[in-house]
Amino acid sequence: MCGLCGVLVQRRHWADQGGADTPRRQRLARLGILRQILAAYACRISDWQGSAYVLESYTGKSEIVHDLAQIWAAVERLTGRKPDPLALVRSAGRIQLRPEPSAPADAAR
């Protein structure tokens, strides 16, 4: 099936349902949070017609994803790194990947 037909027949994801705000406002708020998180993985995300997301790596690769669950697998395909939410930290108001622990000097001998 082509990409456009896939979008037209997609069901709404559970995260896009209900709430006090309008679905559009909820989606934009979620997009703001996703942008902060995905920047740590060298990716950008944008809304596509309110029915899908366009995920792009900083190297120019892109993929259309239909819901939140598909984003993480797409990040792995585009960057070659498996996203790990436990490796994220907030530092100076930004979300970043936690620095890798350095090996003790004695362990190198």
MIKE-684046 format. One record per residue (C-alpha): residue number from 1; chain; y, x, z. Coordinates in Angstrom, 3 decimals, padded with zeros to 6 digits, m for minus. Layout:
BEGIN
R / NUM / A / Y / X / Z $
...
% end
This chain:
BEGIN
R / 1 / A / 000.000 / 000.000 / 000.000 $
R / 2 / A / 003.484 / 001.327 / m000.758 $
R / 3 / A / 005.891 / 002.245 / 002.041 $
R / 4 / A / 008.123 / m000.769 / 001.481 $
R / 5 / A / 005.236 / m003.269 / 001.569 $
R / 6 / A / 003.992 / m001.615 / 004.759 $
R / 7 / A / 007.367 / m002.219 / 006.385 $
R / 8 / A / 007.527 / m005.826 / 005.244 $
R / 9 / A / 004.170 / m006.760 / 006.769 $
R / 10 / A / 004.507 / m004.762 / 010.006 $
R / 11 / A / 004.371 / m006.648 / 013.291 $
R / 12 / A / 006.904 / m005.920 / 015.983 $
R / 13 / A / 005.878 / m003.270 / 018.494 $
R / 14 / A / 005.677 / m004.420 / 022.126 $
R / 15 / A / 008.635 / m002.156 / 023.035 $
R / 16 / A / 010.816 / m004.103 / 020.582 $
R / 17 / A / 010.176 / m007.439 / 022.344 $
R / 18 / A / 012.426 / m009.431 / 024.669 $
R / 19 / A / 014.788 / m008.283 / 027.386 $
R / 20 / A / 018.333 / m009.156 / 028.417 $
R / 21 / A / 020.025 / m007.338 / 025.527 $
R / 22 / A / 019.656 / m008.135 / 021.873 $
R / 23 / A / 016.738 / m006.414 / 020.120 $
R / 24 / A / 019.222 / m004.375 / 018.057 $
R / 25 / A / 021.041 / m003.122 / 021.158 $
R / 26 / A / 017.745 / m002.230 / 022.844 $
R / 27 / A / 016.629 / m000.343 / 019.740 $
R / 28 / A / 019.879 / 001.649 / 019.608 $
R / 29 / A / 019.612 / 002.552 / 023.299 $
R / 30 / A / 016.016 / 003.687 / 022.765 $
R / 31 / A / 017.141 / 005.697 / 019.733 $
R / 32 / A / 019.725 / 007.553 / 021.841 $
R / 33 / A / 017.068 / 008.608 / 024.333 $
R / 34 / A / 014.655 / 009.590 / 021.567 $
R / 35 / A / 017.309 / 011.759 / 019.914 $
R / 36 / A / 017.746 / 013.750 / 023.123 $
R / 37 / A / 014.006 / 014.213 / 023.604 $
R / 38 / A / 013.228 / 015.026 / 019.963 $
R / 39 / A / 016.003 / 017.636 / 019.771 $
R / 40 / A / 013.829 / 019.736 / 022.115 $
R / 41 / A / 011.159 / 019.681 / 019.384 $
R / 42 / A / 013.642 / 020.516 / 016.579 $
R / 43 / A / 013.527 / 016.967 / 015.196 $
R / 44 / A / 015.987 / 014.151 / 014.471 $
R / 45 / A / 015.337 / 010.441 / 014.327 $
R / 46 / A / 017.288 / 007.606 / 012.742 $
R / 47 / A / 016.878 / 003.882 / 012.391 $
R / 48 / A / 015.710 / 002.500 / 009.062 $
R / 49 / A / 016.740 / m001.116 / 008.532 $
R / 50 / A / 015.799 / m002.078 / 012.091 $
R / 51 / A / 012.119 / m002.069 / 011.164 $
R / 52 / A / 011.098 / 001.601 / 011.170 $
R / 53 / A / 012.331 / 005.066 / 012.066 $
R / 54 / A / 012.879 / 008.118 / 009.879 $
R / 55 / A / 011.758 / 011.251 / 011.696 $
R / 56 / A / 013.002 / 014.576 / 010.311 $
R / 57 / A / 012.306 / 018.142 / 011.346 $
R / 58 / A / 015.107 / 020.683 / 011.286 $
R / 59 / A / 013.273 / 022.346 / 008.368 $
R / 60 / A / 013.789 / 019.240 / 006.205 $
R / 61 / A / 010.370 / 017.571 / 006.405 $
R / 62 / A / 010.542 / 013.835 / 007.023 $
R / 63 / A / 008.255 / 010.908 / 007.696 $
R / 64 / A / 008.690 / 007.168 / 008.201 $
R / 65 / A / 007.200 / 005.912 / 011.455 $
R / 66 / A / 006.947 / 002.264 / 012.440 $
R / 67 / A / 006.856 / 002.372 / 016.224 $
R / 68 / A / 007.090 / 004.604 / 019.274 $
R / 69 / A / 003.381 / 005.371 / 019.352 $
R / 70 / A / 003.492 / 006.892 / 015.872 $
R / 71 / A / 006.433 / 009.176 / 016.646 $
R / 72 / A / 004.487 / 011.712 / 018.713 $
R / 73 / A / 001.746 / 012.236 / 016.128 $
R / 74 / A / 004.430 / 012.585 / 013.449 $
R / 75 / A / 006.265 / 015.230 / 015.510 $
R / 76 / A / 003.040 / 017.211 / 015.679 $
R / 77 / A / 002.501 / 016.921 / 011.903 $
R / 78 / A / 006.080 / 017.930 / 011.084 $
R / 79 / A / 006.446 / 020.798 / 013.550 $
R / 80 / A / 002.898 / 021.992 / 014.095 $
R / 81 / A / 003.432 / 021.669 / 017.870 $
R / 82 / A / 001.867 / 018.992 / 020.034 $
R / 83 / A / 004.639 / 017.292 / 022.031 $
R / 84 / A / 004.108 / 017.480 / 025.785 $
R / 85 / A / 006.407 / 015.258 / 027.861 $
R / 86 / A / 005.549 / 017.265 / 030.997 $
R / 87 / A / 007.010 / 020.392 / 029.354 $
R / 88 / A / 010.488 / 018.838 / 029.176 $
R / 89 / A / 013.259 / 019.546 / 031.684 $
R / 90 / A / 016.870 / 018.416 / 031.915 $
R / 91 / A / 019.219 / 021.382 / 032.087 $
R / 92 / A / 023.016 / 021.307 / 031.763 $
R / 93 / A / 022.830 / 017.655 / 030.670 $
R / 94 / A / 020.374 / 018.355 / 027.820 $
R / 95 / A / 016.640 / 017.826 / 027.559 $
R / 96 / A / 014.852 / 021.067 / 026.733 $
R / 97 / A / 011.360 / 022.496 / 026.664 $
R / 98 / A / 010.424 / 024.233 / 029.897 $
R / 99 / A / 010.428 / 028.032 / 029.405 $
R / 100 / A / 006.967 / 029.576 / 029.188 $
R / 101 / A / 006.044 / 031.394 / 032.411 $
R / 102 / A / 006.078 / 035.141 / 031.898 $
R / 103 / A / 002.918 / 037.084 / 032.703 $
R / 104 / A / 003.087 / 039.201 / 035.880 $
R / 105 / A / 003.530 / 042.927 / 035.226 $
R / 106 / A / 000.254 / 043.715 / 037.037 $
R / 107 / A / m001.737 / 041.386 / 034.769 $
R / 108 / A / m000.776 / 043.408 / 031.689 $
R / 109 / A / m002.571 / 046.549 / 032.961 $
% end
